[in-house]
Amino acid sequence: MLRAFHAALRNSPVNTKNQAVKERAQGVVLKVLTNFKSSEIEQAVQSLDRNGVDLLMKYIYKGFEKPTENSSAVLLQWHEKDLIVYAFV
């Protein structure tokens, strides 16, 4: 799961203006995030550098804009861990 997490963030289309590509990437990241076990979230966030932590937070906020079933609860867990790690990176 950690490999999928890193791949989803590493292949993020941050420089594209194509909205369909951005939405597809958001869907992939959200799917990866919601498939993590709660106990693995902190380790995943800690494996990121500062840019990765920042990018993850952007995806979390985008996920809050378009919630799916149970995604808000999962995203809140990611948000909590991301804020903690962000303070120390």
C-alpha positions, -999 to +999 in steps of 0.1 A: +000+000+000+029+023+008+042+018-027+009+028-043+008+059-020+042+071-031+034+063-068+001+082-066+018+113-052+050+111-073+029+109-105+007+138-095-002+161-125+006+193-107+017+212-139-012+203-161-042+225-168-063+195-180-090+193-154-100+157-164-064+145-157-064+163-123-097+148-113-086+113-123-054+117-102-075+130-073-096+098-076-066+076-076-051+093-045-084+092-027-087+055-034-053+048-021-059+069+011-092+052+019-076+018+016-050+024+042-054+009+077-056+036+104-025+021+121-005+027+089-014+063+082+013+079+104+041+058+090+030+067+054+029+104+062+063+103+079+078+087+048+072+119+029+095+149+025+081+185+030+069+188-006+051+154-003+034+164+029+023+197+013+009+178-018-008+153+004-026+181+023-038+196-010-053+162-020-069+159+014-086+193+010-097+184-025-112+152-011-132+172+015-147+193-014-161+161-030-168+136-003-177+100-010-190+074+013-169+074+045-141+094+028-145+124+052-137+103+083-107+087+066-095+121+053-098+136+088-074+108+101-049+117+073-053+154+080-045+149+117-013+129+109-003+153+081-006+183+104+016+166+131+043+156+106+041+190+088+050+208+120+082+188+123+094+186+087 
